[in-house]
Amino acid sequence: MFLKWLDATEAKKFGLEMAELISHRTPIEAKDKQQERLLKNAEKRHEATLVLVEKRLANFQKSHSLNVYTKAQLGSSFKYGLLDNGYGQEFCNQTTTWLLLKCK
């Protein structure tokens, strides 16, 4: 039973999948451009992506019970997935905090 509690394989995999989803839908270049129209479109697309991530998280939680350890592993893999894709530290911290607050 204790070993099952420590098995965070699925949570890590899910965290990486969500980081990849954000990476594909919210390009880094759009965050760096100063043109107002492109920035506005990037923000709308990012908001829509967060809604999608929230829905997928709800579905994931229906089939997987998350404890403190698995939530931490999910958050860690998500954050480092974003960092590996070139996002800045502040963006990664804010987005990871948002994701972990959605884990009830």
C-alpha positions in Angstrom: 0.0 0.0 0.0 2.8 2.4 0.9 4.5 1.8 -2.4 1.3 2.6 -4.3 1.2 5.9 -2.4 4.7 6.7 -3.6 4.0 5.8 -7.2 3.9 9.2 -9.0 4.6 7.9 -12.5 1.2 8.9 -13.9 1.3 12.3 -12.2 4.8 13.0 -13.6 3.7 12.0 -17.1 0.6 14.2 -16.8 2.6 17.2 -15.7 4.9 16.8 -18.7 2.0 16.5 -21.1 0.4 19.7 -19.7 3.8 21.5 -20.1 4.0 20.4 -23.7 0.4 21.5 -24.3 1.2 25.0 -23.0 4.4 25.0 -25.0 2.6 24.3 -28.2 -0.3 26.7 -27.7 1.6 29.6 -26.1 4.8 30.3 -28.0 7.6 32.1 -26.3 8.0 34.5 -29.2 4.5 35.8 -28.7 5.4 36.7 -25.1 8.5 38.6 -26.2 6.9 40.7 -29.0 6.0 44.3 -28.1 3.3 44.7 -30.8 0.0 45.1 -29.0 -2.1 43.0 -31.3 0.2 40.0 -31.2 0.5 40.3 -27.5 -3.3 40.5 -27.1 -3.8 37.4 -29.3 -1.1 35.5 -27.3 -2.9 36.3 -24.0 -6.2 35.1 -25.3 -4.7 31.9 -26.6 -2.9 31.4 -23.2 -6.1 31.9 -21.3 -7.9 29.3 -23.5 -5.0 26.9 -22.9 -5.3 27.3 -19.2 -9.0 26.5 -19.4 -8.1 23.3 -21.4 -5.4 22.3 -18.8 -7.9 22.8 -16.0 -10.5 20.5 -17.7 -7.8 17.9 -18.4 -6.7 18.1 -14.7 -10.3 17.5 -13.6 -10.5 14.4 -15.8 -7.2 13.2 -14.6 -8.3 13.6 -10.9 -11.4 11.5 -11.6 -9.3 8.5 -12.4 -6.2 9.1 -10.2 -6.1 10.0 -6.6 -3.5 12.6 -5.9 -1.8 12.8 -2.5 0.7 15.3 -1.3 3.6 13.5 -2.8 2.0 12.9 -6.3 0.9 16.6 -6.4 4.4 17.7 -5.7 5.8 15.4 -8.4 3.1 16.6 -10.9 4.0 20.2 -10.2 7.8 19.5 -10.4 7.6 17.7 -13.8 5.2 20.5 -15.1 7.5 23.3 -14.0 10.7 21.7 -15.3 8.9 20.8 -18.5 8.2 24.5 -19.0 11.7 25.5 -18.1 13.1 22.9 -20.6 11.0 24.4 -23.3 12.5 27.8 -22.8 10.0 29.7 -20.6 11.3 32.1 -18.0 11.5 31.3 -14.3 8.7 33.8 -13.3 6.3 32.4 -15.9 7.0 28.8 -14.8 6.6 29.7 -11.1 3.3 31.4 -11.7 1.8 28.8 -13.9 2.9 25.9 -11.7 1.4 27.7 -8.6 -1.8 28.1 -10.6 -1.8 24.4 -11.5 -1.2 23.2 -8.0 -3.9 25.4 -6.6 -6.3 23.8 -9.1 -5.4 20.3 -7.6 -8.0 19.9 -4.9 
